[in-house]
C-alpha cells in the first residue's frame, strides 16, 4: 500500500509540474485560444443534469452538487469557503465547473492541489463519497435511484440499463460537457479596444500568459503566489472539522496544529510545495467571484492589484513573482481583457434541471410495526 501511494504521489507531482520554475517565460508559453469542440451524448447529459441538481445524491439528501457549484455564480461557490456537507463547513472555494470537461484532454489535474489527476470519473466519486462534502454511500445512492421511476426511465434511455453508481459517475461528467462557454467575446473576436490593450499586457508586460495559457488559460501546474490564508478555516469549528477530516485521510503530519492549507504538499509531501495551488482557469471570471483557492480576493480589480504588487507574502513564494509596475490605466485595460473571457450565463433550462423531484420517501404509518 505504501509503495502504491508513493508511486501515485510521484505521478501526480509530475503532472503538476512541481519543482519547476514559475510557469514558462511569457515568450515561450503556449498561446491562448478558443476551446476545442467536444462531442456530447444528449441522453446521458440530460441524466447527468438531473443528478447534478438532486440533493438525494448526498447522505442526508440535504445537498446537491449545485449547492456548491452554483449556476448563477458560474458553477462555482459564491462564498469564500464552500458550504460543505450539512453540519460541516469547508476549507476551500469551489471553483467553476464551466469548461472543466476539457481538463482530461489538456492533461490538467482536478482540485486546487491536483490530487485527483485528470479523471473526472474519479473526481465525481470523491465529491459524492467524502464525508465532509456529500457523504454518500454509493450503494445507498444506487438504491435511491432505482426507487425513482424517472431515473429508471432515464438510465435506460441513456443506454446504462438499470441505475448504478458506476453509471452516475459517467452521466455527471457527460453533463459537465454541456457547461462550455458560449458567445465569449474573446473567442468571437468582438472585444473592446481596452480589452485588446489588456490582451497585449497579458501576453507582454504583465506576463500573465506564463501560467495562464492554452485554451483554458491555465498551465495546469501548481504555484505559490503568496495568497493569504483564510483563517476562517481554523477559527470556525465547522470548517476546521472538514479540514481535519481531509488532512487525516491524506496522511498529513501534525494536522491538528496546522494553521495553513498545505496545498500541493499533500500530493508530494515535499516541504517546498507547501502553499502551492493549481493555476485556475481565467474563463468566466465575471461571475465566479470570490477568487483564489480560499476566496480571499473579492474582485477582479483586487486580483490584478495583487499581482501588480508581486503577489503576497510567503517564505515559499516563487521568486519569479515581481511587482509589475502597471499604471491605473493599464490595470483597467487588463481587467477589461479578463472580463472579455466570460460568455453568456449558463442558467437556462438547457443547463439547469428545473423540474421538481419526488419526495424522498412517503411517511410510513406505525413504522415500528411495519414489515417488509
C-alpha positions, 0 to 999 in steps of 0.5 A, a space after each residue: 500500500 505504501 509503495 502504491 501511494 508513493 508511486 501515485 504521489 510521484 505521478 501526480 507531482 509530475 503532472 503538476 509540474 512541481 519543482 519547476 520554475 514559475 510557469 514558462 517565460 511569457 515568450 515561450 508559453 503556449 498561446 491562448 485560444 478558443 476551446 476545442 469542440 467536444 462531442 456530447 451524448 444528449 441522453 446521458 447529459 440530460 441524466 447527468 443534469 438531473 443528478 447534478 441538481 438532486 440533493 438525494 445524491 448526498 447522505 442526508 439528501 440535504 445537498 446537491 452538487 449545485 449547492 456548491 457549484 452554483 449556476 448563477 455564480 458560474 458553477 462555482 461557490 459564491 462564498 469564500 469557503 464552500 458550504 460543505 456537507 450539512 453540519 460541516 463547513 469547508 476549507 476551500 472555494 469551489 471553483 467553476 465547473 464551466 469548461 472543466 470537461 476539457 481538463 482530461 484532454 489538456 492533461 490538467 489535474 482536478 482540485 486546487 492541489 491536483 490530487 485527483 489527476 485528470 479523471 473526472 470519473 474519479 473526481 465525481 466519486 470523491 465529491 459524492 463519497 467524502 464525508 465532509 462534502 456529500 457523504 454518500 454511500 454509493 450503494 445507498 445512492 444506487 438504491 435511491 435511484 432505482 426507487 425513482 421511476 424517472 431515473 429508471 426511465 432515464 438510465 435506460 434511455 441513456 443506454 446504462 440499463 438499470 441505475 448504478 453508481 458506476 453509471 452516475 459517475 459517467 452521466 455527471 461528467 457527460 453533463 459537465 460537457 454541456 457547461 462550455 462557454 458560449 458567445 465569449 467575446 474573446 473567442 468571437 473576436 468582438 472585444 473592446 479596444 481596452 480589452 485588446 490593450 489588456 490582451 497585449 499586457 497579458 501576453 507582454 508586460 504583465 506576463 500573465 500568459 506564463 501560467 495562464 495559457 492554452 485554451 483554458 488559460 491555465 498551465 495546469 501546474 501548481 504555484 505559490 503566489 503568496 495568497 493569504 490564508 483564510 483563517 476562517 478555516 481554523 477559527 470556525 469549528 465547522 470548517 476546521 472539522 472538514 479540514 481535519 477530516 481531509 488532512 487525516 485521510 491524506 496522511 498529513 503530519 501534525 494536522 491538528 496544529 496546522 494553521 495553513 492549507 498545505 496545498 500541493 504538499 499533500 500530493 508530494 509531501 515535499 516541504 517546498 510545495 507547501 502553499 502551492 495551488 493549481 493555476 485556475 482557469 481565467 474563463 468566466 471570471 465575471 461571475 465566479 467571484 470570490 477568487 483564489 483557492 480560499 476566496 480571499 480576493 473579492 474582485 477582479 480589480 483586487 486580483 490584478 492589484 495583487 499581482 501588480 504588487 508581486 503577489 503576497 507574502 510567503 517564505 515559499 513564494 516563487 521568486 519569479 513573482 515581481 511587482 509589475 509596475 502597471 499604471 491605473 490605466 493599464 490595470 483597467 485595460 487588463 481587467 477589461 481583457 479578463 472580463 472579455 473571457 466570460 460568455 453568456 450565463 449558463 442558467 437556462 433550462 438547457 443547463 439547469 434541471 428545473 423540474 421538481 423531484 419526488 419526495 424522498 420517501 412517503 411517511 410510513 404509518 406505525 413504522 415500528 410495526 411495519 414489515 417488509 
